[in-house]
Amino acid sequence: MKPIQINNPENLYRPCRGEYNFFFPTAFFRGQVNLNHEQVRNDIDILVDSAAKRSGDDREQNYTTYFDHELRHATHQLPWFSDFADQMKDTYVQYVTDQYGEDTTGLKREDIHFFAWVNRYTADHQHNVHDHAGSLISGTYYLDSSPSAEPIHFINPNHTGIYSHQGPLEQTEYDDSFGGIGVGTSISELMFKSNEGDFLLWPSYLLHYVPRAKTPEQDYMRYSISFNLNHNKVLQDTEHGTGLDYSFLSK
């Protein structure tokens, strides 16, 4: 995707270059973030060191800023974060336009919800099966520095189809990044093994997880920034009935 100039020379639409990959079938967008990855990784070290001091031995929280509003706000002030947000928001707009036919008339960058948090897995960490309720598209920007960094796993949402096909649970390699468990359309899980600077977008409803490292080398580290994206749609046919403010229900 080439940058598209809109409005004026200072206002550039900059979705990241990349490609769609379809599994299950579901659209995954794989691209490259245009940032200084070493600088971002160094900042993740500082942020996660702070999170670890606050969380102590809690392995559910001491590797991430997800649970710490203050540290997430500090991330927003870093010199590269605004550029990162622009790239991800623009790519999100391209995704929902291409895949969902969204009408972006009147939509601005500041209208897009972008909730991001940093992660630094060590050999002690994993992330159990989960989805991202309340968002439309989720993603992760990878800054892996460990050769044995575990891939993210996605679970096929079509469980009944997988069961009825009764295909063999073989491991399939599609390219140097994507692999699966199963064959043909009967993939039970998809794995994405990232390179430094890769990012991946997927629909937020997909269940996914990151296992603990199987054979971690000394000083194993798995760096990433995860995020959720969404925007409000303009509603049609809202003029019916008489006016009523429902705020009283929450009091």
N, C-alpha and C positions, 0 to 999 in steps of 0.2 A: 504494500500500500504506500503510495507516495503522499507526503503531506499536501493538504489542500488549503490554499489561502482563501480566507473568507473575511469579509467586512473591511479590513484595512491591513497594511503590512505588518502591524504589530500583533495581529490576532490570527494565529495559525492553528489549524486543526491538525493534530498530530497523532492519529492512531498508530500503534506500533506495527512494524512489518512482521508478518507471520503467515500462518496458514491454518485452515480448519482441518481437523481430523474427526472422522465420524466413527463412533463405536456405539454399540448397543441397539439402535443408532441414536447417538446424542452428539451434538456439536461441541467439540473441545477446540479452543483456539490456543495455538502454541506460537509464541513470539519471543522477541528479545527486547529487554529493557535497555534504554539508552542512558546509562548512568555509569559513574565510576564505582564499579562493584567493590573494589578494595576499600574505598572510603565508606561505603554503606556498611560493609561488614565490620569495619572498625567501630562505627557508631552503634551497631547492634551489640557488639561486645560491651560497650559502656552502658547501654540501656539494660541489657540482661544481667550484667553484674549488679546493677542497682536493684533489679527485680529479685535476684537471688538473695541479696542482703535482707530484703523485706520479707521474703517468703521462707528463708531458711532451708530446711530439708524437705519441704513440700514439693515433691516431684511433679505435681499437677500444675504448679504455678511458677516454680523457680527458673523456668527456661523461656518465659514468654512475658510480654507486656499486656496481654489480652485483658487481664483482670485489674490492671492498674491504670486508672484514668489519668493520673498525674504524669506517668511515664509515656502514655500514648500522646498526651498533649505536648510533652517535650519532644517527641518524635516529629510532630507537626512543625516545630520551629527549626528543624535541621535544614541546612542550605539546599539539600537535594530533594526534600520531600514535596515541595510544590510542583517541581518538574515531574516527579514520579506520579503525583496525583493527576496532573494534566494528561500524561501518557495513558494511564489506566482508565480515566474517565472517557477519553476520546475513543479508546479501543472498545470500551463497553458500549458506547453509542454505536460504533460500527457493528458490533456483535448483535445487539438487539434490533438494529435496522436490517442486517442481512438475514438473521435467523428467525426473527419474530415479526418482521414487517412493522416495527414501531414507527409512528409518526413523530418526528422530532421537532415539529413546528413549535416555536416558542421555548424550546428546552435550552437551558444554559448550563454551563459547567457547575455553577453554584447551586443548581437544582438537583444535582446528583448526590445521593448519599454515598459516602466513601469511608468505611470503617476499617482501619488498618492496624495491625499489630505485628511486632517482630518476634522471631523465635530463634533460639539457639539450642538445638538438641545435643546432648552428650550421650554416651553409651547407656545412661540410666533412663533415658526418656523415650516415650512413645505417645501416640495420640489414638485413643480408642475410636471405634466406629461412631460417626456423627454426621449430621448435615448442618446447614446454615439456615434455619427457619427465619423468616422475616426479611430475607434479601432475595434478589432475583438471580444475580450472577455472583459467583465467588471466584477467587483466584489466589495464586501464590507466585511470588517472585523468588527465584532460587539463587542463593549465593554460596552453594556448597563448596566446601574446601576439603572434604574427606572423600577419598576414593570409594570407601565402603558405605557412603551415605545411602540410607534406605530410600527406595522410591515411594511415592504416594500410591495408594491402592484405591480404586473406585469399584464399587459393587454394582453389578448390572441391576437396574430397577425392574427388569422383566423377569422376576423370579419364576413365574409360572411357565414361561416359555423355556427357560433353561431346564426346568424339571421335566417338562414333557418331551423335550428333544433327547434327553439322556445321552448327551454327547460325552466323549472322553475328556477327562480333566487334564489335558496336556498343556504344557507351557509353550506359548507361541511368541516369537519375536517378530515384530512388524518392521522395526528399524532400530537405530541405536538408542532410541528413547522410549518407545512404546512396546510393551509386551502384554500378554494376556494369559489367562488360565481358561482353556477351552479352545474350541475350533469354530471357524466360520461365524455365524450369527449367534452361536451358543457360548459366548464368552461370559463366564461367571464373574471374573474380575479383570480390570485393566490396571496396569502398572505404568507409571511414568517416571523414568530415570532422567533427571535433569542434568544439563550442563550449566556452568556459571553464566548468569545473566538471563537464563530462560525464564519465561513466565507462562502460566497456563490459566485459562478461563474455562469455567464449566457452570452449568445450571446448579443453583444452590441446593436443589432438592436431592442431588446425588449423595448417597452415603459413601463415606470415604474414611481412610485411616492411614496412620504412619506407624509401622511396627518398630520395635526396638532393634537396634543394629545387631545383626547376627554374628559378624566377625569384625568388630571395630578395631581399627588400629589405635595406637597410643595417641592420646589427645584428640580423639574423635570429636568432630564438630559438624553439625548440619545446620546451616544458616538459611533463613527464609523470612520473607514478609508476606503474611496472609492478609486478605481483605475481602470485604463484602461490598457489593454495589447494588443500588436500586434507585428508582425515581418515581415520583408521583405522576400518575396518568390523569389527563384531563377527562372528567366524567361527562357523559352526555345524558340527556333526558333526566335532569335533576329538578326541573321547574315545577313538578307536580306537588300537590298538597299545600297546606298552609305552613307558614314559618314556625319553627320550633328549635330552640337551642337545647341540646341534650346534656349540657354540662351539669345539670342538676343531678343526673344519675350517679356521678362520681363523687358527690359530696357526702 
